[in-house]
Amino acid sequence: MKTLKKMVLLPLCLLSFLGKAQNKALFEQGKEQYKAESYQEAINSWSKILQGGEHSAALYFNMGNAYYKLNQVGPSIYYYEKALQMAPHNSDIQHNLAFAQNATVDAIEPLPKTFFAKWNEKISGLMGYDGWAWFSVGAVFLFAFCFLNYYFGVQSQRKRLFFAGSLVSFLVLMGAFFMAFRTFHSFQNNREGIVFATVCEVKSGPRMKEATTFKLHEGTKVTILAEEDNWYRISLADGKDGWLPEGDLKEL
């Protein structure tokens, strides 16, 4: 039985190793093509990596750069946004994304946010849901360490110190767990997309015959509220909403 497992695992390991080596070669090939200003060829090379199921902030960032060089604002913003999802504090991605957004036509003024909304956004943005989850795990170990030292301690002064430490670490644990759950829930339910059509008409309902309420242009970021019969109901940061055909939008 052990021999059979080895026979199965060995080819899988070899395939995994070969796949990574091939992806690395494609990535480097794309970089060379980018340097030679063959931007579409670079995109083709990097797209093969995505098709193989490998994703990274560096890959998305480079694809965003290549699309920007081709003056394709929608795809460039889309891939910068994908890169930012994986590396939310990367200044290079933030800078290039802002630069690409300046090339968009639509000027959307966001609705004012409440103090609580601003505070929640700032705290949630410190770490992704996985970061808050790991922070919770660290708080669990700290709580266990303090509580065990309190429970088995002999000196009253040390027991008071560890009791206070266990209380604080428990409160930190509850806060971190709450933020992990909240950010994960927001990630799961907050669907966003980038307009890929050069110009598209936003309808009052999910049919072409419905009245046009306003127009959007390539590169505009929208929030997806619902989906019906190959149509997306979307909303903008300024509160406007309507329906777009599925083909005019690419979901992040």
N, C-alpha and C positions, 0 to 999 in steps of 0.2 A: 504493500500500500504506500509506504514511504517513497519507494522508487517511482511509483506512478505519479505521486504529487510532484516530485522533482522533474519528471518528464513534462508535466503540464506547466509548472511554474517557470522553468528555464526558457521555453520559447516566449512566454509572456514578458519576462524580464528583458529578453533580447529585443523584442518588438518595441517595448517601451523605450529602451536605450536608443535604438535606431530612430524611433520617432522624434525623440528629443534632439538627437544629432542632426536629423534632417531639418527640423524646425529652426535650429540655430543657424544652419547653413542658409536657409531661406531668409532669415532675418538679416544676416550679414549681406546677402546678395541684394536684398532690398535697400539696405543702407548705401551700398555702392551705386546702385541704380539711382538713388535719390541724389547722391553727390554729383552724378553725371547728368542731373536734371531730367532723367527719364522717369518722371513722377508716376505715370500710369503703370509702367513696368514694375516700379517699386510697390505700388498698391497691389498689383497682381501677385507679387511674391508674398507679401504680408497677408493677403487674403487667404492664401493656401494654408497658412499657419492657423488662422481662425477656423477654416473649414475642418482642420484636424482636431479642433476642440481645445486648443491652447489659447489662453487669454492673459494679457498682462497690461499694466498701465503704459509701459514703454512701447508696446506694440500699437495700442490705440493712439498714443501720443504721436508716434511717427506717421501713422495713417492720416491723422488730422492735419499734420504739417503738409503731407503730400497733396491732400485734397485742397488745402488752402492755396498751395502753389498753382493748382489747376483752376483757381477762382471758383471752386465749387463750395460755396459758403455753407449750405445745408449739411453735406457730409462731413465737412471739416469740424463744424460745431458738434455734430453728433459724436464723432470719435473723440473729440476733446472731452465731452461730457462723460463718455464711457471711461476714459482714462481717469477723470476726476473722481468717478465712483470708486475706483480701485486705489487711488492715492489722493484723498481729499485735501491734503495740506501741501501738495506739491506746487511750489510757486511758479515753476516754468509752465505747467499745465494751466494754472489760473491766468497767467499773463497772456498766453497764446489764445486761450478761450475768450478773454476779454477783447483781445485784438480782433478776433474773428467776428465777435458779436457787434463790434463797431461797424462792420461791413453790411449788417442787416438793414433792411428798409424800415421795418416796423418799429416805431418808438412807443413802447408800452410803459406807462407809469404805474408802478405797483400801488395797490391800496395800502393805506397806512396800517401798521401792525400795532397791536396792543403791547403793553410792557411785558405781560406774561408770554405772549407769542415770541417776542424778541429774545427774552431770557431763555425760553425753552429751546429755540433754534440755536442759540449760542452754546448752551450746555450740551445739546445733542450733537452739535458739530465738532465737539472736542474729540470724540471717538465714534467710530461706527458701532453697530450693534455687537459685532464680534469683539471690539475693544472693550466695551462695557461688560461683556460677558466674562472676558478674562480678568477684568478688574474685580468682578464679583467673586471669581475663584480665589484671587489673592486675598480679598477681604474675608473669605471663609477660613482660609489658613491662619490669618492673623487673629480672627475671633477664637478659633480653636486653641491657638497658642496661648492667648491671654486667659481664656477661660480655664484651661487645664492648669496653668500656673497659679491661678486664683484658687481653684478647687483643691489642689494638692499642696498649696503653699502653707508655710508654718508661721512666718513672721507677719504680723498684722499689717505693718506698713506696706510690705510687698503685696499682700493680698488686696489691700485697698487700691494700690496702683494698678494691679492686673485686672481688678474688677472694673475700674474706670476705663482701662484699655479695651476690655471685652465689650463694654457698653458702647463705646465710641465705634469700635470696629463693627459691631452689630448694626448700628445706625448707618454706617458707611455701606455695609453689605446690602441693606434694604434699599438704600438710595441707588446704588449701582445696579442692583437687580431690576429695579423699577425703570431705570434709564435704558437698560439692555432690552427689556420687554417693549418699552415705548418706541425706541428707535427701530427695532425689528418690525413691529407692527406698522410703523410709518413706512418703512422700506417695502413691506409686502403690499401695502394698500395705496401708496402714493405713486401712481403710474404717470410717467411723463413721456413726451415724444418731441421730435424735431420735425418741422415742416420741410419736406424735400421738394415739393412742387415750386416752380419759379413764382407763380401766383396761384392762389386757390380761393374759391368762394366758400365762405362759411355759411351754411344753411340753417334755417330755423328748425328743420326736422331732418330725419335720416332718409331723404329722397331728393333727387335732382330737381324735381318740380317745385320744391319748397322755396320760399323767398330767401334771397341773399341778405344776410344781416350785416356782414362786413367781410373784408378781404384780408388775407394773410400772405406773407411772402417767405421765400426760402430762408431757412435758418432760425425762424422763430420757435421758441420753446413753449410748449403748452402742457397743461395737465389733462390727463385722460380721465373722464368721469364715468363713462359707460361705453358699451359696444353693442351695436345692433345692425344686422344684415350688411356687413362689410362697411359700416360707418362707425366713426368714433364721435362721441360727444366730448367736446373739449372746453376748457376754460382758460382764460388768460389771467395774468397777475393783476390786471386792472378790473377784474370781475366780469368781463364779457364772456359769453359762452355761446356755443352753437355746435353744428355737426359738420364733420369733414369726411370725405371718402377715404377709405383705408389706404388707398394708393398714394395719397398726398402726404402721408405722415409715416414716420418710422419711430416705433416705440423704443425707448432707451432700455 
